Structure formats: structure tokens, C-alpha cells
Amino acid sequence: MCYFDQVIWACGNWRWGKFREQCNKEHRIGETCGLKLIYGRQDEAKNWKV
């Protein structure tokens, strides 16, 4: 398991942010981040146009 920041825009879209830390309780062979968890939340005021 790994912890990442989450970036959330005012329109409701989101993406994974910066890597924060890895949990050593998960023992998987060949895969370092089998599960992404939210460490913190970062709100962005911008609205993106498509």
C-alpha cells in the first residue's frame, strides 16, 4: 500500500498527487504499490475547460 496526495478541482474532477509514503505491512512480490490510499487532500480553485 502507498499513500498519495489527492488533487481535487472545483468542478469535482480529481487526480493522484505526490507520493507520500509506503506502508511496509503489505508484502507483495514484484509490485510495490498494490493499493493507493489518500494521505492528504489538496483543493484547487481552477475550473478546467474541455
MDAnalysis code that builds the backbone (N, CA, C; Angstrom):
import MDAnalysis as mda
import numpy as np

u = mda.Universe.empty(150, n_residues=50, atom_resindex=np.repeat(np.arange(50), 3), trajectory=True)
u.add_TopologyAttr("name", ["N", "CA", "C"] * 50)
u.add_TopologyAttr("resid", np.arange(1, 51))
u.add_TopologyAttr("resname", ["MET", "CYS", "TYR", "PHE", "ASP", "GLN", "VAL", "ILE", "TRP", "ALA", "CYS", "GLY", "ASN", "TRP", "ARG", "TRP", "GLY", "LYS", "PHE", "ARG", "GLU", "GLN", "CYS", "ASN", "LYS", "GLU", "HIS", "ARG", "ILE", "GLY", "GLU", "THR", "CYS", "GLY", "LEU", "LYS", "LEU", "ILE", "TYR", "GLY", "ARG", "GLN", "ASP", "GLU", "ALA", "LYS", "ASN", "TRP", "LYS", "VAL"])
u.atoms.positions = np.array([
    [0.842, -1.182, 0.000],
    [0.000, 0.000, 0.000],
    [0.880, 1.236, 0.000],
    [0.418, 2.240, -0.719],
    [1.144, 3.504, -0.777],
    [0.176, 4.657, -0.543],
    [0.686, 5.697, 0.061],
    [-0.111, 6.888, 0.341],
    [0.280, 8.006, -0.623],
    [-0.735, 8.645, -1.206],
    [-0.544, 9.735, -2.149],
    [-1.429, 10.901, -1.738],
    [-1.037, 12.113, -2.174],
    [-1.931, 13.257, -2.055],
    [-2.996, 13.139, -3.134],
    [-4.127, 13.771, -2.929],
    [-5.201, 13.796, -3.914],
    [-5.492, 15.249, -4.250],
    [-5.463, 15.588, -5.550],
    [-5.760, 16.939, -6.015],
    [-7.196, 16.944, -6.520],
    [-8.020, 17.850, -5.974],
    [-9.430, 17.936, -6.349],
    [-9.719, 19.346, -6.854],
    [-10.292, 19.444, -8.074],
    [-10.657, 20.730, -8.644],
    [-12.088, 21.085, -8.275],
    [-12.447, 22.356, -8.425],
    [-13.772, 22.851, -8.048],
    [-14.890, 22.159, -8.827],
    [-14.595, 21.675, -10.037],
    [-15.618, 21.016, -10.854],
    [-15.885, 19.586, -10.395],
    [-15.070, 19.052, -9.490],
    [-15.277, 17.700, -8.980],
    [-14.296, 16.677, -9.521],
    [-13.549, 17.015, -10.577],
    [-12.531, 16.097, -11.093],
    [-11.384, 15.993, -10.106],
    [-10.658, 14.874, -10.146],
    [-9.548, 14.689, -9.233],
    [-8.450, 13.883, -9.921],
    [-7.261, 13.904, -9.333],
    [-6.146, 13.083, -9.807],
    [-5.253, 12.767, -8.623],
    [-4.411, 11.760, -8.788],
    [-3.437, 11.441, -7.755],
    [-2.350, 12.494, -7.779],
    [-1.888, 12.897, -6.613],
    [-0.830, 13.893, -6.486],
    [0.505, 13.233, -6.180],
    [1.281, 13.881, -5.331],
    [2.622, 13.413, -4.996],
    [2.585, 12.171, -4.108],
    [3.560, 11.305, -4.316],
    [3.747, 10.138, -3.460],
    [4.188, 10.613, -2.080],
    [3.624, 10.040, -1.013],
    [3.977, 10.442, 0.347],
    [4.755, 9.372, 1.098],
    [4.200, 8.172, 1.201],
    [4.921, 7.119, 1.918],
    [4.382, 5.749, 1.538],
    [5.178, 4.738, 1.841],
    [4.798, 3.355, 1.561],
    [4.582, 2.620, 2.874],
    [3.536, 1.828, 2.926],
    [3.234, 1.037, 4.111],
    [3.956, -0.298, 3.991],
    [4.757, -0.639, 4.967],
    [5.535, -1.874, 4.918],
    [4.754, -3.093, 5.392],
    [3.490, -2.926, 5.759],
    [2.688, -4.056, 6.225],
    [2.188, -4.917, 5.075],
    [2.275, -4.412, 3.859],
    [1.833, -5.167, 2.695],
    [3.045, -5.869, 2.090],
    [3.009, -7.167, 2.015],
    [4.129, -7.942, 1.471],
    [3.699, -8.550, 0.146],
    [4.081, -7.911, -0.946],
    [3.752, -8.406, -2.275],
    [5.036, -8.553, -3.057],
    [5.102, -9.555, -3.868],
    [6.301, -9.794, -4.666],
    [6.137, -9.116, -6.024],
    [7.092, -8.272, -6.385],
    [7.121, -7.646, -7.692],
    [6.283, -6.387, -7.844],
    [5.432, -6.086, -6.907],
    [4.592, -4.897, -7.012],
    [4.747, -4.076, -5.737],
    [5.147, -2.815, -5.891],
    [5.434, -2.010, -4.706],
    [4.204, -1.298, -4.170],
    [3.291, -0.889, -5.043],
    [2.088, -0.175, -4.601],
    [0.851, -0.867, -5.151],
    [0.409, -1.898, -4.489],
    [-0.772, -2.616, -4.941],
    [-2.053, -1.859, -4.680],
    [-2.045, -0.961, -3.706],
    [-3.242, -0.216, -3.330],
    [-2.843, 1.225, -3.043],
    [-3.524, 2.180, -3.685],
    [-3.260, 3.601, -3.444],
    [-4.257, 4.125, -2.426],
    [-3.752, 4.770, -1.397],
    [-4.585, 5.365, -0.363],
    [-4.324, 6.866, -0.304],
    [-5.291, 7.621, 0.208],
    [-5.177, 9.080, 0.268],
    [-4.493, 9.488, 1.567],
    [-3.387, 10.217, 1.438],
    [-2.649, 10.738, 2.586],
    [-3.194, 12.108, 2.979],
    [-3.440, 12.933, 1.966],
    [-3.955, 14.279, 2.209],
    [-4.695, 14.776, 0.984],
    [-5.408, 15.858, 1.151],
    [-6.248, 16.399, 0.089],
    [-5.797, 17.809, -0.227],
    [-5.713, 18.129, -1.521],
    [-5.312, 19.460, -1.959],
    [-6.394, 19.994, -2.893],
    [-7.089, 21.042, -2.484],
    [-8.161, 21.620, -3.297],
    [-7.598, 22.673, -4.237],
    [-8.045, 22.630, -5.491],
    [-7.662, 23.615, -6.500],
    [-8.908, 24.400, -6.887],
    [-8.808, 25.716, -6.919],
    [-9.968, 26.560, -7.215],
    [-10.245, 26.665, -8.712],
    [-9.280, 26.297, -9.558],
    [-9.442, 26.442, -11.008],
    [-10.480, 25.472, -11.555],
    [-11.221, 25.937, -12.549],
    [-12.073, 25.064, -13.348],
    [-11.394, 24.871, -14.698],
    [-11.319, 23.659, -15.171],
    [-10.674, 23.364, -16.448],
    [-11.723, 23.308, -17.541],
    [-11.388, 23.835, -18.714],
    [-12.293, 23.789, -19.869],
    [-11.846, 22.664, -20.782],
    [-12.816, 21.948, -21.316],
    [-12.507, 20.832, -22.220],
    [-12.650, 21.291, -23.642],
])
